[in-house]
Amino acid sequence: MAKSKTPAKRARRAEANRLRNKAYKSKLKTTIKQYENAIIAEDLDTASNKLLQVTSLLDRSITKGILHKNNVARKKSALSKKLNSISQ
């Protein structure tokens, strides 16, 4: 642990941010898994609704600084391709 006040506070803030980011990423991964399960079941209505939720969560992760914008763009593209493949 840090010896003076300022580094100790930074350490506390870093830990709080880490836990917040971990919870957000877990929520994101769960929603992506639900989307992929809907794709496997070929349920277009559920899959399209889940894709909207996943896209919204991914976009918010950029503004919160959790994921990089190129990483998010790559994920959204791959998820959209999966939906388009079963809808044709």
N, C-alpha and C positions, 0 to 999 in steps of 0.2 A: 504494500500500500504506500501511497505517496506521503511524504513527510510534511509538506506545507499545504495550506488551504486550497490554493488554486488548482494544483494537479489532482488533489483529492476530489475536488468538485468535478473536474473533467472526467475522472475515472467513474464517478457515480453517474454522470450524464451519459457517458459512453455505454455503460452497462444497461441503463434504461433504454437507450436507443437500440441496442442490440436485441433486447427482449421484445421491443415493439416491432422491429423489423422481422424477427423470427416468427412472431404471431401472424403478421401480415402475409409473409411468404407461405406459412402453413395454410392459411385460409385460401390463398391463391392456388396452391397445389391441390387442395381438396376440390375446389370448384373446377379445375381443369380435369381432374379424374372423373368427376360427375359428368362433365361434357363428353369425355372420351367413352364413358360407359353408355351414354345416350347414342353416340355414333355407332358403337358396336351393336347396340340393339336396333339400330336404324330407325330411331324415333326422331323424325325431323323437327317436330314442334318443340320437344324438350331440348334437342340439340341446339336449335336456333336461339332459344331463350337462354340457355347456358352460355352460348357463344357471346351474347350481348353482355351477360354478367362478367364473363372472363375478360372481355375487351375493356369493360369499364374498370375492373380491378387493375388490369395491366396499365391502363392510361394513368390511373391514380398513383400507381407505384413509381411512375416517372416523376411526378410532381413532388412526391414525398422523398425522393432520392433513394429509393430502395433498389430499383433496377435501372440499368442504362437504357436510353431510348432506342438504340440499335438492337439490343437484346429483346426489348419488348416488340419492336417491329418484326423481328424474326419469328418470335413466338406467335404473334397474331396472324402472320402470313401462313405459318404451318397449320394452325388450327382452322383457319378459313379454308385451306385446301382440303382438309379432311371432310368438312361439311359439304363442300362442292363436289367431292368425289362420290358421296352417297346420294346427293340430290339429283344427279344426272342419270 
